[in-house]
Amino acid sequence: MILEVATLHIKKGQSKAFENAFKKAKVIITSMSGYISHELKKCIEQDDKYILLVNWKTIEDHEIGFRKSTEYQEWKSLLHHFYEPFPIVEHYK
């Protein structure tokens, strides 16, 4: 199992809109092959900061199966405009 960790900095004042968009986007990620589970956590100290933790069976399930899918294009359109700066994503085992 691989843990994807993304620190998400959301544009100031856009947290509520981001959370609403994520409710739609999570349907996409949960349907992907190799997806196991995820958690979205809001930072206590910084109002517009989150971490996204996603468990995948393999790194290829995330990097190829998800990121190169047509579903990822919808994910991008729902969420990527909220990020400032764009998140760094790392994988852990």
N, C-alpha and C positions, 0 to 999 in steps of 0.2 A: 504494500500500500504506500502511496505517495501523498504527502500533504502539500498542497499549494497554499502559499501565504501571500496575500496582497494587502498592502497598506494603501487605503483609499483616502485621499484628501479631496473633499468635495468643495466646490465653489461656495464661498460664503453665502449663507442664507438659503442654500438649495438642499439642505439635508432632508427636509420633509418630502420634497419632490423626488429626491433620489430614493428614499425608502419606498415610496409608492411605485416608482419605476422598477425597483428591485423585486417587488412582489410579483410583477409580471415576468421579469427576467428569470426568476428562480424556477419557473415552470420549464424554461428552456434547458437550463443546466441539469436539472434533475432527470430530464428525459434522455440524457446523453449516455452512450455506451461507456462503461467503465466508471461512471459516477457512483460514489458511495454515500457521501453526506456532505453537508456544508453548515457553516455558522457565519452569520454576519454580526459583528459586535461593534457597538458605538462607543467611542472613547468618552470617558468621564471628564477628563481634563480639557479636551479640545472638542468643541461642539460639532465641527464639521469634519471629523476624522473617524474612520472605521477600519476594521480589519475584516478581511474575508478569508475564511479557512475552508478549503475544499479538499476532501479526501477522494482520491482517484485510485483505481486498481493499478495503473501504470502511468508513467510520465507521458507516454505516447497517447494515452487516452485523453490527456489534457492538451498537449502540444499539437497533436495531429488530429485526433478524432474530434475534439471540440473546436480548437482554433481554426481548423481548415474546413469546417462544416458550413453549410448554408445557414444553419441555426445561429452560428456565431455572428453572422451579419446582423441578425435581428437583435442579439444581445448587445452588440456594439451600438446600434442605433438607439436602444433604450437607455444605455448607461454611460457610454464614453464621453458624452458632452458634459457630464457632471464633474469630471476629474480635472484637478489643477494642483500640481502637475500630474501627468499620466503616471499611474502606479508602477512600482517595481514589483515584479512577481518572482517569487523564489519557491523552490521545491525542497522538501525535506523527507527523509526516510526514517 
